[in-house]
Amino acid sequence: MVSDLPNRLELSGITKQFPGVLANDNVSFSVKPGEIHALLGENGAGKSTLVKMIYGIMQPNAGEIRWNGVPTVVQSPKAARKLGIGMVFQHFSLFEALTVLENIALGMDAKIPQRELEERTRQIMQTYGLTLDPHRTVATLSVGERQRIEIVRALLLNPKLLIMDEPTSVLTPQEVEQLFTVLRQLASEGCSILYISHKLHEIKSLCDTATILRGGKLVDTCDPKVETSRSMAEKMIGAGLKDINKGDGRSFGEPKLVVNGLSTKKTGDFDVPVNNISFTVHAGEILGIAGVAGNGQNALLDALSGELLGEDRDAISLDGRSIGLQHPTDRRRSGISAVPEERNGHAAVGDFSLSDNSVLTARDRIGMVMLGLINFGTAKKYTDKVIAGFSVKAIGSQSTASSLSGGNLQKYIMGREIMQSPKVLVVSQPTWGVDAGAAAAIHQALVDLAASGSAIVVISQDLDELLALSDSLAVINMGSLSEVRPVKDFSVEEIGLLMGGVHGEAGAA
């Protein structure tokens, strides 16, 4: 419920300039007490810079921030939290060697006895339906589970304004509804919420107001409930939104990737290995695999890419040749490319240039190495091609991966693999954190790759994505895979129940 009280937060003429980039250009908008306010825009539109200024991570070059009607300079995140501003970041600020509870404690400005903190943490988890063991080590958690830590940590501060950056990117439909119930309850109690998401159907369902940025400028403030997802997306990109063109009368070729009784061993106390998984993907086919985070998706991708080796060479076959014991480099040479869900540190090295990151995975298929020496010219040329082909907003091929926004890094990583034209592409969360326009472009690139004869496996928690892309579909649950069926034979409700059902049921479905 939106309050008639004075604005909780008001931005007036906010401008932020970096060398060669005007990130925010005279942006003004306000958020009322109890309002759920969406902040929309393409990757690089200025959303992250804007919320970092609200949260005190950086300062504007011009303009004014008012908090409860009072002009305020937010000097630091600690000052922001003292005001009552909490933030859940898209990229996690967690220490992997520490436990969930230890990471939460580090995010608290006041020292709280461990027993009291654990009790409060468990209460928040119970209230929000965020199941997590406070004593688990972060290194053992999936991306979805790590995101829950950030949410709990912010809510423990009892914020008056909660900034949420892509909070549902790894949640099932049921979990999203649980989160929305909590956010609506917070709003009804007077907490303002600034909500950043590329899932426009969520914006329509949840938000009272939407502010849309493009190129650092405010282009519209609208009521999302009277807009369509398409109209908001077109305002974001400043052009018409293209539909996925899968072509008429699609047919598949010979079996490309055959997985037969694939199992992996536990690599830690809390990981979920895969158990006796079997499926076949034909040339030209896109197989979608749905599942709640932490149900064996990482083990499946690592087993297919060769990062996690099994004991049966015949468990994985490519073009009829057994590759189950091949290492990642040999599998790439054979024609398998893979994109893991964690882009920072796994899919890309943050301190490396984009060109050097291209060398890491494309050196053999693109011919970047001759007689043991790297041909940096070839690497640069290929990287420039990826940047142009996937509209990556970067200064150039020598930009470090860490300098890109999350969505632009995702576009680079997807482009780097797709443009190698692999025989098989296995990708987890292909459009995590990217805007509607970029997601449509990535989806079309995947469809085009399949049309060229590649076999594609898409592992995702985004059911809209899977239903739009996939020809066939299965659900992974506690390391077991349901029967693979044509996507048209599934309903959203059935997939959601399989994703969130009793452990092991999907494997018996």
C-alpha positions in Angstrom: 0.0 0.0 0.0 1.4 3.3 -1.1 1.4 6.0 1.7 0.3 9.6 1.4 3.2 10.6 3.7 6.1 12.6 2.3 8.6 10.7 0.1 10.8 8.2 1.8 13.5 8.7 -0.8 13.8 11.5 -3.4 16.5 11.9 -6.1 16.8 15.3 -7.8 19.1 15.9 -10.8 21.5 13.0 -9.9 24.5 13.0 -12.3 27.5 10.6 -12.2 30.4 10.9 -14.6 33.2 8.4 -15.1 36.2 8.9 -17.5 34.5 8.7 -20.9 31.2 7.6 -19.6 28.2 9.6 -18.3 26.5 6.9 -16.2 23.6 9.0 -14.8 22.4 12.1 -16.5 20.1 14.4 -14.4 18.0 11.5 -13.0 15.1 12.5 -10.7 12.4 10.2 -9.1 10.9 9.5 -5.7 9.9 6.5 -3.6 7.0 6.7 -1.1 6.8 4.9 2.2 5.3 1.5 1.6 5.8 1.7 -2.2 7.3 -1.1 -4.2 9.1 0.8 -6.9 10.8 -0.8 -9.9 14.0 0.5 -11.5 14.2 -0.8 -15.1 16.8 -0.4 -17.9 19.1 -2.3 -20.2 22.5 -3.5 -18.9 24.6 -0.4 -18.7 21.6 2.0 -18.4 22.9 3.3 -15.1 20.7 1.3 -12.6 23.7 -0.1 -10.6 25.5 3.2 -10.4 22.3 4.9 -9.2 21.6 2.4 -6.4 25.3 2.5 -5.4 24.9 6.2 -4.7 21.8 5.7 -2.7 23.6 3.1 -0.7 26.7 5.3 -0.2 29.2 3.2 -2.2 29.9 6.3 -4.4 28.9 9.9 -4.5 27.1 11.8 -7.3 28.9 14.6 -9.1 25.7 16.7 -9.1 22.2 16.5 -7.7 20.6 15.9 -4.3 19.3 12.9 -2.3 16.6 13.6 0.2 15.7 11.1 2.9 12.3 11.6 4.5 12.3 15.1 3.0 15.7 16.1 4.4 18.7 16.7 2.1 21.2 13.9 2.9 24.7 13.0 1.9 25.1 9.2 2.2 28.8 8.9 2.9 29.1 5.2 3.2 27.1 1.9 3.2 27.4 2.0 7.0 25.8 5.4 7.0 23.1 4.1 4.6 22.3 1.2 7.0 22.1 3.6 9.9 19.5 5.6 8.0 17.6 2.4 7.4 18.7 1.5 3.8 19.4 -2.2 3.2 20.6 -3.7 -0.1 20.7 -7.1 -1.6 23.3 -7.2 -4.3 23.2 -9.1 -7.5 26.8 -10.2 -7.0 27.4 -11.6 -3.6 29.8 -10.1 -1.0 30.5 -13.4 0.8 33.6 -15.2 2.1 33.5 -18.7 0.9 35.6 -20.2 3.7 33.2 -18.9 6.4 29.8 -20.3 7.4 26.4 -18.7 6.7 26.2 -17.3 10.2 29.7 -15.9 10.1 29.0 -14.1 6.9 25.8 -12.7 8.3 27.7 -11.5 11.4 30.2 -9.7 9.2 27.4 -7.7 7.6 26.1 -6.5 11.0 27.4 -3.1 12.1 26.8 -3.8 15.8 28.3 -6.8 17.5 25.6 -9.3 18.4 26.2 -12.5 20.5 26.3 -15.5 18.3 23.5 -17.3 20.0 21.2 -14.3 19.7 22.2 -13.7 16.1 21.5 -17.4 15.2 18.1 -17.2 16.8 17.2 -14.0 14.9 18.6 -15.5 11.7 16.5 -18.6 12.1 13.4 -16.5 12.8 14.0 -14.5 9.6 14.6 -17.7 7.6 11.4 -19.2 9.0 9.4 -16.1 8.3 10.6 -15.8 4.7 10.7 -19.5 3.9 14.4 -19.3 3.2 15.7 -22.7 4.1 19.4 -22.7 4.9 21.7 -24.3 7.6 23.4 -21.4 9.4 26.5 -23.6 10.0 27.1 -24.6 6.4 30.2 -23.3 4.8 29.5 -20.8 1.9 31.8 -22.7 -0.5 29.4 -25.6 -0.4 26.4 -23.6 -1.4 24.8 -23.1 -4.8 24.2 -19.6 -6.2 20.6 -19.7 -5.1 21.5 -20.6 -1.6 24.1 -17.8 -1.5 21.5 -15.3 -2.6 19.4 -16.3 0.4 22.2 -15.2 2.7 22.2 -11.7 1.3 18.4 -11.4 1.6 18.5 -12.6 5.3 21.4 -10.3 6.1 19.5 -7.3 4.7 16.3 -8.1 6.5 18.0 -8.5 9.9 18.7 -4.8 9.7 14.9 -4.0 9.7 15.3 -1.6 6.8 13.0 1.3 6.0 14.1 1.1 2.3 15.2 -2.2 0.9 17.0 -2.3 -2.4 16.8 -5.6 -4.2 18.9 -6.4 -7.3 17.6 -9.4 -9.3 16.5 -11.2 -6.2 14.5 -13.9 -8.0 16.9 -15.0 -10.6 17.4 -18.4 -9.1 14.0 -19.1 -7.5 11.2 -21.4 -8.5 7.7 -19.9 -9.2 6.6 -21.1 -5.8 9.6 -19.5 -4.1 9.1 -16.2 -6.0 5.5 -16.1 -4.7 6.8 -16.7 -1.2 9.2 -13.8 -1.6 6.5 -11.6 -3.0 4.3 -12.3 -0.1 7.0 -11.2 2.2 7.8 -8.0 0.2 4.1 -7.1 0.1 3.9 -7.6 3.9 7.0 -5.4 4.4 5.4 -2.7 2.1 2.1 -2.9 4.1 4.1 -2.1 7.2 5.7 1.0 5.6 9.0 -0.4 4.3 9.8 1.0 0.8 11.3 -1.3 -1.7 13.4 -0.4 -4.7 13.2 -3.4 -7.0 15.6 -4.1 -9.9 14.6 -7.0 -12.2 14.7 -7.9 -15.8 11.6 -10.2 -15.3 9.0 -7.8 -16.5 6.1 -10.1 -15.6 7.3 -9.8 -12.0 7.3 -6.1 -12.2 3.7 -6.1 -13.4 2.7 -8.5 -10.6 4.6 -6.8 -7.7 5.4 -3.2 -8.3 3.3 0.0 -7.8 5.5 2.3 -10.0 8.3 1.8 -12.5 11.1 4.2 -13.4 12.8 3.4 -16.7 16.3 4.4 -17.6 18.0 4.3 -21.0 21.6 5.4 -21.6 21.8 6.9 -18.1 18.7 9.1 -18.6 15.2 8.8 -17.2 12.9 8.1 -20.1 9.6 7.3 -18.3 7.9 6.7 -15.0 4.8 4.6 -15.4 2.3 2.3 -13.7 3.5 -1.3 -14.6 0.0 -2.7 -14.0 -1.4 -0.8 -17.0 1.7 -1.4 -19.2 2.5 -4.7 -20.9 5.8 -6.5 -20.5 6.5 -5.8 -24.1 5.8 -2.0 -23.8 8.1 -1.7 -20.9 10.8 -3.7 -22.6 10.5 -1.4 -25.7 10.8 1.7 -23.6 14.0 0.2 -22.0 15.7 -0.5 -25.4 14.2 2.4 -27.3 13.1 0.1 -30.2 10.8 -2.8 -31.0 11.4 -6.1 -29.2 12.1 -9.0 -31.4 10.3 -12.3 -30.9 12.3 -15.6 -30.9 12.1 -17.0 -34.5 12.4 -20.8 -34.2 11.4 -21.4 -37.8 8.6 -23.7 -39.1 8.9 -27.4 -39.4 12.0 -27.9 -37.3 13.5 -31.3 -37.5 16.4 -32.9 -35.6 19.3 -34.9 -36.9 21.3 -37.8 -35.5 22.0 -38.2 -31.8 24.8 -35.7 -30.9 25.1 -36.0 -27.1 24.2 -39.3 -25.4 24.3 -39.5 -21.6 23.8 -43.1 -20.3 23.7 -43.8 -16.6 25.8 -40.8 -15.6 26.6 -40.6 -11.9 29.1 -38.5 -9.9 30.5 -38.8 -6.4 30.1 -36.3 -3.6 32.9 -33.8 -3.6 31.9 -32.2 -0.3 29.6 -32.6 2.7 26.8 -30.6 1.2 27.0 -31.0 -2.6 24.4 -32.9 -4.6 25.9 -35.4 -7.0 23.9 -36.7 -10.0 22.6 -40.2 -9.9 22.1 -42.5 -13.0 21.1 -39.7 -15.4 20.3 -40.6 -19.0 19.2 -38.5 -21.9 19.9 -37.9 -25.6 20.1 -34.6 -27.4 20.0 -34.6 -31.2 21.6 -32.3 -33.7 19.4 -29.2 -33.9 17.6 -29.9 -30.6 17.4 -27.8 -27.4 16.9 -29.8 -24.2 15.8 -27.7 -21.2 16.6 -28.9 -17.7 14.6 -27.2 -14.9 15.3 -27.5 -11.2 15.6 -25.6 -7.9 19.1 -24.4 -7.2 21.2 -27.0 -5.4 19.7 -30.1 -6.8 22.7 -31.3 -8.8 22.8 -28.8 -11.7 26.4 -27.9 -11.0 27.5 -31.6 -10.8 25.7 -32.3 -14.1 27.3 -29.4 -15.9 30.8 -30.2 -14.5 30.4 -33.8 -15.5 29.4 -32.9 -19.0 32.2 -30.3 -19.3 34.8 -32.7 -17.9 35.6 -30.7 -14.8 34.2 -33.5 -12.7 35.3 -36.9 -14.1 33.3 -40.1 -13.5 34.6 -43.7 -13.8 32.7 -44.8 -16.9 34.0 -43.7 -20.3 30.7 -44.8 -21.9 28.5 -42.6 -19.7 28.9 -39.7 -22.1 29.2 -40.0 -25.9 29.7 -37.3 -28.5 28.9 -38.3 -32.1 29.0 -42.0 -31.1 32.5 -41.7 -29.5 32.8 -42.3 -25.7 34.3 -39.2 -23.9 33.4 -39.9 -20.3 37.0 -39.9 -19.2 38.2 -36.9 -21.2 39.4 -33.8 -19.4 37.9 -30.4 -20.2 40.5 -29.3 -22.8 40.1 -32.5 -24.7 36.3 -32.2 -24.6 36.5 -28.7 -26.0 38.7 -30.0 -28.8 36.1 -32.7 -29.4 33.4 -30.0 -29.7 31.7 -29.5 -26.3 31.5 -26.0 -24.9 30.1 -25.2 -21.4 28.9 -22.1 -19.5 28.7 -22.5 -15.7 26.1 -20.5 -13.7 28.8 -18.6 -11.7 30.2 -16.1 -14.2 32.6 -14.4 -11.8 35.7 -16.6 -11.2 34.3 -19.7 -13.0 33.2 -18.6 -16.4 35.6 -15.6 -16.5 38.6 -14.4 -14.5 37.8 -10.9 -13.3 41.4 -9.6 -13.4 42.0 -10.9 -16.9 41.2 -8.9 -20.0 38.3 -10.0 -22.2 40.8 -11.0 -24.8 42.7 -13.2 -22.3 39.4 -14.7 -21.2 38.7 -15.6 -24.8 42.1 -17.5 -24.9 41.0 -19.6 -21.9 38.2 -21.4 -23.7 38.5 -20.6 -27.4 42.2 -21.0 -28.1 41.9 -24.4 -29.9 38.7 -24.0 -31.8 39.6 -20.4 -33.0 43.3 -21.2 -33.5 44.7 -18.7 -31.0 47.8 -20.8 -30.2 50.5 -21.8 -32.7 53.5 -23.9 -31.7 52.7 -23.3 -28.1 52.6 -19.5 -28.5 49.5 -17.3 -28.1 48.5 -15.3 -31.1 47.2 -12.2 -29.3 46.1 -10.6 -32.6 43.8 -13.5 -33.3 42.5 -13.4 -29.7 41.8 -9.7 -30.0 40.1 -10.0 -33.3 37.8 -12.8 -32.0 37.0 -10.9 -28.8 36.2 -7.7 -30.8 33.8 -9.9 -32.9 32.1 -11.2 -29.8 31.8 -7.7 -28.3 30.2 -6.4 -31.6 28.0 -9.5 -32.2 26.5 -9.5 -28.7 26.4 -5.8 -28.1 28.7 -6.0 -25.1 29.2 -2.6 -23.5 32.9 -2.5 -22.9 35.7 0.0 -23.8 37.4 -2.8 -25.8 38.9 -6.2 -25.8 41.5 -5.2 -23.2 38.8 -4.2 -20.7 39.0 -6.5 -17.6 36.1 -8.8 -17.1 35.5 -7.2 -13.6 35.0 -3.8 -15.2 31.8 -5.0 -17.0 28.3 -4.9 -15.5 26.9 -8.4 -14.7 24.7 -8.4 -17.7 27.4 -7.4 -20.1 29.8 -10.0 -18.7 27.1 -12.6 -19.3 26.6 -11.4 -22.9 30.4 -11.7 -23.5 30.6 -15.2 -22.0 27.6 -16.4 -24.0 28.9 -14.9 -27.1 32.4 -16.3 -26.6 31.0 -19.8 -26.5 28.3 -19.6 -29.1 30.6 -18.0 -31.7 32.9 -21.0 -31.5 30.1 -23.0 -33.1 30.4 -26.0 -30.8 28.9 -29.4 -31.6 27.3 -29.4 -28.2 26.7 -26.4 -25.9 25.8 -26.9 -22.2 24.8 -23.7 -20.5 23.5 -22.9 -17.0 21.4 -19.8 -16.5 22.1 -18.3 -20.0 20.3 -15.0 -19.4 20.9 -14.5 -15.6 20.9 -10.8 -14.9 20.5 -9.5 -18.5 17.8 -7.2 -19.8 14.9 -8.1 -22.0 16.6 -7.0 -25.2 19.8 -8.9 -24.5 17.9 -12.0 -23.3 16.0 -12.0 -26.6 19.3 -11.7 -28.5 20.9 -14.6 -26.5 17.8 -16.8 -27.0 17.8 -16.1 -30.8 21.6 -16.9 -30.9 20.9 -20.2 -29.2 18.1 -21.1 -31.6 20.3 -20.1 -34.5 23.1 -22.3 -33.2 20.7 -25.2 -32.9 19.5 -24.6 -36.4 23.1 -24.9 -37.6 23.2 -28.4 -36.3 24.5 -28.0 -32.7 22.9 -29.8 -29.8 22.1 -27.6 -26.8 21.4 -28.3 -23.1 20.0 -25.4 -21.2 19.9 -25.6 -17.4 17.8 -22.9 -15.9 15.4 -21.9 -13.1 13.6 -19.5 -15.4 10.6 -21.4 -16.6 9.6 -18.8 -19.1 13.0 -19.1 -20.7 12.8 -22.9 -20.8 9.3 -23.0 -22.2 10.3 -20.5 -24.9 13.5 -22.1 -25.9 13.3 -25.8 -25.4 12.1 -28.6 -27.7 12.2 -31.1 -24.9 12.3 -30.8 -21.1 13.2 -32.6 -17.9 13.4 -31.7 -14.2 16.3 -32.4 -12.0 15.6 -33.1 -8.3 18.2 -34.2 -5.7 20.5 -35.4 -8.5 17.9 -37.5 -10.4 16.3 -36.5 -13.7 12.7 -36.9 -14.6 11.6 -38.5 -17.9 12.5 -36.3 -20.9 9.3 -35.2 -22.7 8.4 -32.7 -25.4 8.1 -29.3 -23.9 4.5 -29.0 -25.1 3.5 -31.9 -22.9 4.4 -29.9 -19.7 2.4 -27.2 -17.8 4.1 -24.6 -15.7 2.3 -25.9 -12.6 3.6 -29.4 -13.2 7.2 -28.2 -13.7 7.0 -26.1 -10.6 5.8 -29.0 -8.5 8.5 -31.3 -9.9 11.1 -28.6 -9.1 10.0 -28.0 -5.6 8.6 -31.5 -4.8 9.7 -34.2 -2.3 13.4 -35.0 -2.9 13.8 -37.8 -5.4 10.3 -37.7 -6.8 11.4 -36.1 -10.0 13.6 -39.0 -10.7 10.6 -41.3 -10.4 8.2 -39.2 -12.4 
